Amino acid sequence: MAWCDGPRPQGQIIIAHHGVLGDIATPPPLERPTWLAFSIAQANMISNLLGIRVKHCYHGIDTSVFSPGGTRGDYLLMVTRLSPEKGVLPALQVLKQHKKRVVLIADARLIAEQNYARRVMAECDGYMVRFIEGNTLTLEAQVNWMRSAKALVSTPLYPWTEIFGLGVVESMACGVPVLCTRNGALPETVVHGETGFLVDTPEGLVEYLEKVDQISPEACRKRVEGRFDLNTNAEGLLKVFKEALETGGW
């Protein structure tokens, strides 16, 4: 995100892609900054931080690529990065303690802390927890791992705020339920008891480990169709772009 002093074209929109605004403490020096976020949670976060109005338009995914298929396996899937804010380590420890097999897909090149990454890798024994470098997988291979999972596990931890949760929506599009922390936008995407289960901490996963089979794959898919698909995303963006052009922004 960037801006500069001086005039700008009427109706220009600042799209906040990432959830962290760094050292930004004041809005850009514009009469109508016109910010657009990817979820209500992100919009509220930016609005509270900068004291300005922020609208939102949800991400869209290609539901023809992320679609149901294959045979459901007996493993839980984590698609994430090796960062403390993603809650990878405590989630793995809880799942291993309860003898749940896990496939962890993560980009080994995106490591926030070497020591943390080593601790995560120490949990990967190749049997109970299998580690796969995400940067070595094709999109097709990653989708196949997702389709065959018992459930997707996503446990981001505050003060980090999950601004959307793309992997969570991709999983539901594949008909796979989600076990996730009640963080940021995840309560907006996952319906507790219908497309997965929301918990407050990684330890809270235990209560629902044996209940994911109760979640209907059809309900997961239906949640995404018409709400988080590419067409809906495009329609939403065109709507806010038109408003910005006609009103000069907000």
URBELLIN-V855128 format. One line per field, one symbol per residue. ss: DSSP state (A for helix, B for strand, O for the rest). phi: phi as a letter, one per 30 degrees, with the letter a starting at -180 (. if undefined). psi: psi as a letter, one per 40 degrees, with the letter a starting at -180 (. if undefined). A space follows every 50 residues. Layout:
ss: ???
phi: ???
psi: ???
This chain:
ss: OOOOOOOOOOOOOBBOOOOOOOOOOOOOOOOOOOBBBOOAAAAAAAAAAA OOOBBBOOOOBOOOOOOOOOOOOOOBBBBBBBOAAAOAAAAAAAAAAOOO OBBBBBBBBBBOOAAAAAAAAAOOOOOOBBBBBAAAOOAAAAAAAAAOOO BBBBOOOOOOOOOOOAAAAAAAAOOOOBBBBOOOOAAAAOOBOOOBBBBO OAAAAAAAOOOAAAOOAAAAAAAAOOOOBAAAAAAAAAAAAAAAAAAOOO
phi: .aabdjdbddidcccddcdccicdbbdddbdbehcbccadeddddddddc ibdbcbbdebbddddcbdlicdcccccbcabdbeddidddddddddechc dbcccbdddccdbdddddddddddcicdbccbdddccddddddddddcdd accbbdbdddcddajdddddddddicdbcbddbhddddccceicclbcbd bedddedceccdddddedddddeddibbcdddddddddddddddddcijb
psi: hiiiiiiihhehhhhhdidhebeheiiigidgdgihieidddddddddde fihhiihiiiigeddgiiiahhaeiihhhaigideefddddddddddefh ihhhhihedghdhdddddddddegeecdhhhhhdeeiidddddddddeid ihhhfihieihhecgddddddddeehihhiighbededdhhhedeahhid iddedddedeedeehhddddddddhedfidddddddddddddddddeea.
